[in-house]
Amino acid sequence: MGGVPVKHHSKGKVGRRRSHLAMKKTNMAACSKCKGPIVPHKACAQCGTYPSRKK
């Protein structure tokens, strides 16, 4: 047989199933060198430094 649904799912049922698919808010921190916004555990896009490593 095919992939035709047997029963109709209401909009509420579908919405509850998809409730965890929403985008999450990203955490931002300040760069210790240039004070620009950075994502944690990533190198700074403006000055290129990584907080726990020395060049």
N, C-alpha and C positions, 0 to 999 in steps of 0.2 A: 504494500500500500504506500501511499504518498505521505508527504509531510504536512497534511492538512490538520489543523487543530480540531479536537473533538468538542471541546467546550470553549465558550467565549470568556476571556479574562477581562474584567472591568478595568477602567483606567486607574482606580485606586490600587488594585492588586498589582498591576504592572508598575505603578509608581513606587509601591513599597519594595518591590523586587529591585528596582533600579535606584533606590535611595542612596546606596553606597557608591554610586558612579559619579557623584558630584565632584567637582574639582576641589582640592584641598588648598588652603591658604599656605603659601610658602613662608618659612621663617627667614627673616633677614637679620643680619648683624652688621656692625660697623667695622671697617678695616682698621687695624691697629696702627697702620702707617699713614694712610692717606684719608682715613675717616669716611671713605666711600661705602655705599651699601654692597654687601657681599652675601652670598648664600653660604651657610655653614659647610665646612669640609670641602670647600672649593677655593682655588686661587682667586685673588682679587682681579677683576677684569680691567681696572684702571691702572694699578701699579704692578700687578703680577706677583705680589708676595703671598706666601702661604703662612698662616700664623705660627705654626709650630716648627717651621724649618728656617734655617739661616742659609743665605746664599754665600 
